[in-house]
Amino acid sequence: MRTILKSGFLWQFLGGFALGAVGLAGLHLANPASAPTEAAAPAAR
């Protein structure tokens, strides 16, 4: 367990995950109106 915590791969993976989460949150907050809603989606028959 200690070698896993000290490995560079784990920290690179967590860093990439954190950057991706921040990027997605930033894009979502910048343009929240682009998310599809029930009113905007075509009705399926």
PyMOL Python script that loads the backbone (N, CA, C, O; Angstrom):
from pymol import cmd

cmd.read_pdbstr("""\
ATOM      1  N   MET A   1       0.830  -1.192   0.000  1.00  0.00           N
ATOM      2  CA  MET A   1       0.000   0.000   0.000  1.00  0.00           C
ATOM      3  C   MET A   1       0.872   1.253   0.000  1.00  0.00           C
ATOM      4  O   MET A   1       0.565   2.235  -0.675  1.00  0.00           O
ATOM      5  N   ARG A   2       1.935   1.208   0.746  1.00  0.00           N
ATOM      6  CA  ARG A   2       2.808   2.377   0.831  1.00  0.00           C
ATOM      7  C   ARG A   2       3.483   2.659  -0.508  1.00  0.00           C
ATOM      8  O   ARG A   2       3.671   3.820  -0.871  1.00  0.00           O
ATOM      9  N   THR A   3       3.847   1.618  -1.241  1.00  0.00           N
ATOM     10  CA  THR A   3       4.484   1.840  -2.542  1.00  0.00           C
ATOM     11  C   THR A   3       3.483   2.397  -3.558  1.00  0.00           C
ATOM     12  O   THR A   3       3.865   3.154  -4.451  1.00  0.00           O
ATOM     13  N   ILE A   4       2.219   2.032  -3.429  1.00  0.00           N
ATOM     14  CA  ILE A   4       1.205   2.575  -4.330  1.00  0.00           C
ATOM     15  C   ILE A   4       1.032   4.074  -4.085  1.00  0.00           C
ATOM     16  O   ILE A   4       0.925   4.848  -5.035  1.00  0.00           O
ATOM     17  N   LEU A   5       1.004   4.484  -2.822  1.00  0.00           N
ATOM     18  CA  LEU A   5       0.835   5.891  -2.496  1.00  0.00           C
ATOM     19  C   LEU A   5       2.037   6.731  -2.915  1.00  0.00           C
ATOM     20  O   LEU A   5       1.903   7.925  -3.184  1.00  0.00           O
ATOM     21  N   LYS A   6       3.207   6.106  -2.971  1.00  0.00           N
ATOM     22  CA  LYS A   6       4.410   6.834  -3.345  1.00  0.00           C
ATOM     23  C   LYS A   6       4.673   6.793  -4.849  1.00  0.00           C
ATOM     24  O   LYS A   6       5.590   7.461  -5.327  1.00  0.00           O
ATOM     25  N   SER A   7       3.894   6.029  -5.597  1.00  0.00           N
ATOM     26  CA  SER A   7       4.157   5.897  -7.026  1.00  0.00           C
ATOM     27  C   SER A   7       3.742   7.152  -7.779  1.00  0.00           C
ATOM     28  O   SER A   7       2.758   7.807  -7.433  1.00  0.00           O
ATOM     29  N   GLY A   8       4.504   7.471  -8.807  1.00  0.00           N
ATOM     30  CA  GLY A   8       4.197   8.638  -9.619  1.00  0.00           C
ATOM     31  C   GLY A   8       2.928   8.455 -10.420  1.00  0.00           C
ATOM     32  O   GLY A   8       2.215   9.423 -10.685  1.00  0.00           O
ATOM     33  N   PHE A   9       2.633   7.216 -10.812  1.00  0.00           N
ATOM     34  CA  PHE A   9       1.438   6.956 -11.619  1.00  0.00           C
ATOM     35  C   PHE A   9       0.176   7.352 -10.882  1.00  0.00           C
ATOM     36  O   PHE A   9      -0.718   7.958 -11.472  1.00  0.00           O
ATOM     37  N   LEU A  10       0.087   7.025  -9.615  1.00  0.00           N
ATOM     38  CA  LEU A  10      -1.104   7.355  -8.832  1.00  0.00           C
ATOM     39  C   LEU A  10      -1.312   8.859  -8.773  1.00  0.00           C
ATOM     40  O   LEU A  10      -2.431   9.337  -8.954  1.00  0.00           O
ATOM     41  N   TRP A  11      -0.258   9.598  -8.525  1.00  0.00           N
ATOM     42  CA  TRP A  11      -0.383  11.046  -8.395  1.00  0.00           C
ATOM     43  C   TRP A  11      -0.679  11.693  -9.742  1.00  0.00           C
ATOM     44  O   TRP A  11      -1.409  12.682  -9.798  1.00  0.00           O
ATOM     45  N   GLN A  12      -0.129  11.157 -10.826  1.00  0.00           N
ATOM     46  CA  GLN A  12      -0.457  11.668 -12.154  1.00  0.00           C
ATOM     47  C   GLN A  12      -1.916  11.377 -12.488  1.00  0.00           C
ATOM     48  O   GLN A  12      -2.603  12.223 -13.061  1.00  0.00           O
ATOM     49  N   PHE A  13      -2.385  10.204 -12.138  1.00  0.00           N
ATOM     50  CA  PHE A  13      -3.780   9.845 -12.385  1.00  0.00           C
ATOM     51  C   PHE A  13      -4.721  10.755 -11.600  1.00  0.00           C
ATOM     52  O   PHE A  13      -5.692  11.273 -12.152  1.00  0.00           O
ATOM     53  N   LEU A  14      -4.435  10.948 -10.317  1.00  0.00           N
ATOM     54  CA  LEU A  14      -5.280  11.814  -9.499  1.00  0.00           C
ATOM     55  C   LEU A  14      -5.219  13.269  -9.974  1.00  0.00           C
ATOM     56  O   LEU A  14      -6.229  13.972  -9.955  1.00  0.00           O
ATOM     57  N   GLY A  15      -4.059  13.710 -10.391  1.00  0.00           N
ATOM     58  CA  GLY A  15      -3.934  15.069 -10.906  1.00  0.00           C
ATOM     59  C   GLY A  15      -4.723  15.261 -12.193  1.00  0.00           C
ATOM     60  O   GLY A  15      -5.374  16.290 -12.375  1.00  0.00           O
ATOM     61  N   GLY A  16      -4.670  14.288 -13.080  1.00  0.00           N
ATOM     62  CA  GLY A  16      -5.444  14.364 -14.311  1.00  0.00           C
ATOM     63  C   GLY A  16      -6.938  14.311 -14.047  1.00  0.00           C
ATOM     64  O   GLY A  16      -7.720  15.010 -14.691  1.00  0.00           O
ATOM     65  N   PHE A  17      -7.323  13.482 -13.100  1.00  0.00           N
ATOM     66  CA  PHE A  17      -8.737  13.395 -12.724  1.00  0.00           C
ATOM     67  C   PHE A  17      -9.217  14.722 -12.162  1.00  0.00           C
ATOM     68  O   PHE A  17     -10.310  15.179 -12.497  1.00  0.00           O
ATOM     69  N   ALA A  18      -8.413  15.344 -11.313  1.00  0.00           N
ATOM     70  CA  ALA A  18      -8.789  16.627 -10.717  1.00  0.00           C
ATOM     71  C   ALA A  18      -8.867  17.721 -11.782  1.00  0.00           C
ATOM     72  O   ALA A  18      -9.791  18.534 -11.765  1.00  0.00           O
ATOM     73  N   LEU A  19      -7.907  17.748 -12.706  1.00  0.00           N
ATOM     74  CA  LEU A  19      -7.943  18.749 -13.771  1.00  0.00           C
ATOM     75  C   LEU A  19      -9.162  18.551 -14.667  1.00  0.00           C
ATOM     76  O   LEU A  19      -9.791  19.525 -15.081  1.00  0.00           O
ATOM     77  N   GLY A  20      -9.494  17.314 -14.965  1.00  0.00           N
ATOM     78  CA  GLY A  20     -10.675  17.038 -15.775  1.00  0.00           C
ATOM     79  C   GLY A  20     -11.950  17.462 -15.075  1.00  0.00           C
ATOM     80  O   GLY A  20     -12.849  18.017 -15.707  1.00  0.00           O
ATOM     81  N   ALA A  21     -12.040  17.210 -13.785  1.00  0.00           N
ATOM     82  CA  ALA A  21     -13.230  17.604 -13.030  1.00  0.00           C
ATOM     83  C   ALA A  21     -13.371  19.116 -12.983  1.00  0.00           C
ATOM     84  O   ALA A  21     -14.474  19.642 -13.128  1.00  0.00           O
ATOM     85  N   VAL A  22     -12.259  19.822 -12.782  1.00  0.00           N
ATOM     86  CA  VAL A  22     -12.301  21.279 -12.762  1.00  0.00           C
ATOM     87  C   VAL A  22     -12.681  21.814 -14.144  1.00  0.00           C
ATOM     88  O   VAL A  22     -13.451  22.769 -14.249  1.00  0.00           O
ATOM     89  N   GLY A  23     -12.151  21.209 -15.194  1.00  0.00           N
ATOM     90  CA  GLY A  23     -12.485  21.635 -16.548  1.00  0.00           C
ATOM     91  C   GLY A  23     -13.945  21.422 -16.873  1.00  0.00           C
ATOM     92  O   GLY A  23     -14.587  22.301 -17.448  1.00  0.00           O
ATOM     93  N   LEU A  24     -14.479  20.273 -16.516  1.00  0.00           N
ATOM     94  CA  LEU A  24     -15.901  20.009 -16.766  1.00  0.00           C
ATOM     95  C   LEU A  24     -16.784  20.953 -15.969  1.00  0.00           C
ATOM     96  O   LEU A  24     -17.778  21.458 -16.491  1.00  0.00           O
ATOM     97  N   ALA A  25     -16.441  21.196 -14.731  1.00  0.00           N
ATOM     98  CA  ALA A  25     -17.226  22.118 -13.912  1.00  0.00           C
ATOM     99  C   ALA A  25     -17.153  23.530 -14.491  1.00  0.00           C
ATOM    100  O   ALA A  25     -18.155  24.245 -14.521  1.00  0.00           O
ATOM    101  N   GLY A  26     -15.977  23.927 -14.947  1.00  0.00           N
ATOM    102  CA  GLY A  26     -15.836  25.252 -15.541  1.00  0.00           C
ATOM    103  C   GLY A  26     -16.640  25.405 -16.815  1.00  0.00           C
ATOM    104  O   GLY A  26     -17.256  26.447 -17.039  1.00  0.00           O
ATOM    105  N   LEU A  27     -16.642  24.378 -17.653  1.00  0.00           N
ATOM    106  CA  LEU A  27     -17.428  24.442 -18.883  1.00  0.00           C
ATOM    107  C   LEU A  27     -18.916  24.454 -18.573  1.00  0.00           C
ATOM    108  O   LEU A  27     -19.684  25.159 -19.228  1.00  0.00           O
ATOM    109  N   HIS A  28     -19.319  23.688 -17.593  1.00  0.00           N
ATOM    110  CA  HIS A  28     -20.739  23.627 -17.252  1.00  0.00           C
ATOM    111  C   HIS A  28     -21.210  24.951 -16.660  1.00  0.00           C
ATOM    112  O   HIS A  28     -22.305  25.413 -16.983  1.00  0.00           O
ATOM    113  N   LEU A  29     -20.409  25.563 -15.806  1.00  0.00           N
ATOM    114  CA  LEU A  29     -20.794  26.834 -15.200  1.00  0.00           C
ATOM    115  C   LEU A  29     -20.756  27.968 -16.219  1.00  0.00           C
ATOM    116  O   LEU A  29     -21.497  28.942 -16.087  1.00  0.00           O
ATOM    117  N   ALA A  30     -19.899  27.850 -17.235  1.00  0.00           N
ATOM    118  CA  ALA A  30     -19.790  28.910 -18.231  1.00  0.00           C
ATOM    119  C   ALA A  30     -21.006  28.938 -19.158  1.00  0.00           C
ATOM    120  O   ALA A  30     -21.384  30.001 -19.650  1.00  0.00           O
ATOM    121  N   ASN A  31     -21.624  27.771 -19.401  1.00  0.00           N
ATOM    122  CA  ASN A  31     -22.737  27.718 -20.337  1.00  0.00           C
ATOM    123  C   ASN A  31     -23.767  26.688 -19.873  1.00  0.00           C
ATOM    124  O   ASN A  31     -23.929  25.659 -20.529  1.00  0.00           O
ATOM    125  N   PRO A  32     -24.463  26.931 -18.767  1.00  0.00           N
ATOM    126  CA  PRO A  32     -25.408  25.926 -18.258  1.00  0.00           C
ATOM    127  C   PRO A  32     -26.681  25.816 -19.092  1.00  0.00           C
ATOM    128  O   PRO A  32     -27.394  24.819 -18.978  1.00  0.00           O
ATOM    129  N   ALA A  33     -26.989  26.808 -19.928  1.00  0.00           N
ATOM    130  CA  ALA A  33     -28.222  26.774 -20.704  1.00  0.00           C
ATOM    131  C   ALA A  33     -28.150  25.767 -21.853  1.00  0.00           C
ATOM    132  O   ALA A  33     -29.179  25.445 -22.446  1.00  0.00           O
ATOM    133  N   SER A  34     -26.968  25.268 -22.176  1.00  0.00           N
ATOM    134  CA  SER A  34     -26.846  24.346 -23.295  1.00  0.00           C
ATOM    135  C   SER A  34     -27.241  22.921 -22.919  1.00  0.00           C
ATOM    136  O   SER A  34     -27.327  22.062 -23.797  1.00  0.00           O
ATOM    137  N   ALA A  35     -27.477  22.654 -21.661  1.00  0.00           N
ATOM    138  CA  ALA A  35     -27.866  21.317 -21.233  1.00  0.00           C
ATOM    139  C   ALA A  35     -29.289  21.027 -21.715  1.00  0.00           C
ATOM    140  O   ALA A  35     -30.176  21.865 -21.552  1.00  0.00           O
ATOM    141  N   PRO A  36     -29.515  19.857 -22.304  1.00  0.00           N
ATOM    142  CA  PRO A  36     -30.863  19.546 -22.793  1.00  0.00           C
ATOM    143  C   PRO A  36     -31.853  19.378 -21.640  1.00  0.00           C
ATOM    144  O   PRO A  36     -31.518  18.835 -20.588  1.00  0.00           O
ATOM    145  N   THR A  37     -33.037  19.840 -21.854  1.00  0.00           N
ATOM    146  CA  THR A  37     -34.095  19.694 -20.864  1.00  0.00           C
ATOM    147  C   THR A  37     -35.272  18.992 -21.521  1.00  0.00           C
ATOM    148  O   THR A  37     -35.264  18.774 -22.732  1.00  0.00           O
ATOM    149  N   GLU A  38     -36.275  18.640 -20.746  1.00  0.00           N
ATOM    150  CA  GLU A  38     -37.441  17.974 -21.298  1.00  0.00           C
ATOM    151  C   GLU A  38     -38.199  18.886 -22.250  1.00  0.00           C
ATOM    152  O   GLU A  38     -38.744  18.416 -23.249  1.00  0.00           O
ATOM    153  N   ALA A  39     -38.243  20.172 -21.961  1.00  0.00           N
ATOM    154  CA  ALA A  39     -38.974  21.114 -22.810  1.00  0.00           C
ATOM    155  C   ALA A  39     -38.274  21.299 -24.158  1.00  0.00           C
ATOM    156  O   ALA A  39     -38.935  21.517 -25.174  1.00  0.00           O
ATOM    157  N   ALA A  40     -36.950  21.215 -24.172  1.00  0.00           N
ATOM    158  CA  ALA A  40     -36.200  21.448 -25.409  1.00  0.00           C
ATOM    159  C   ALA A  40     -36.048  20.171 -26.227  1.00  0.00           C
ATOM    160  O   ALA A  40     -35.827  20.242 -27.436  1.00  0.00           O
ATOM    161  N   ALA A  41     -36.160  19.032 -25.609  1.00  0.00           N
ATOM    162  CA  ALA A  41     -35.952  17.771 -26.314  1.00  0.00           C
ATOM    163  C   ALA A  41     -37.195  17.429 -27.139  1.00  0.00           C
ATOM    164  O   ALA A  41     -38.315  17.685 -26.697  1.00  0.00           O
ATOM    165  N   PRO A  42     -37.015  16.862 -28.313  1.00  0.00           N
ATOM    166  CA  PRO A  42     -38.176  16.466 -29.113  1.00  0.00           C
ATOM    167  C   PRO A  42     -38.938  15.326 -28.430  1.00  0.00           C
ATOM    168  O   PRO A  42     -38.348  14.454 -27.793  1.00  0.00           O
ATOM    169  N   ALA A  43     -40.222  15.359 -28.577  1.00  0.00           N
ATOM    170  CA  ALA A  43     -41.059  14.337 -27.938  1.00  0.00           C
ATOM    171  C   ALA A  43     -40.957  13.038 -28.698  1.00  0.00           C
ATOM    172  O   ALA A  43     -41.107  13.008 -29.919  1.00  0.00           O
ATOM    173  N   ALA A  44     -40.700  11.957 -27.971  1.00  0.00           N
ATOM    174  CA  ALA A  44     -40.646  10.628 -28.589  1.00  0.00           C
ATOM    175  C   ALA A  44     -42.052  10.029 -28.615  1.00  0.00           C
ATOM    176  O   ALA A  44     -42.755  10.030 -27.604  1.00  0.00           O
ATOM    177  N   ARG A  45     -42.446   9.530 -29.757  1.00  0.00           N
ATOM    178  CA  ARG A  45     -43.789   8.960 -29.872  1.00  0.00           C
ATOM    179  C   ARG A  45     -43.740   7.488 -30.074  1.00  0.00           C
ATOM    180  O   ARG A  45     -44.784   6.846 -30.191  1.00  0.00           O
TER     181      ARG A  45
END
""", "prot")
cmd.dss("prot")
cmd.show_as("cartoon", "prot")
cmd.util.cbc("prot")
cmd.orient("prot")
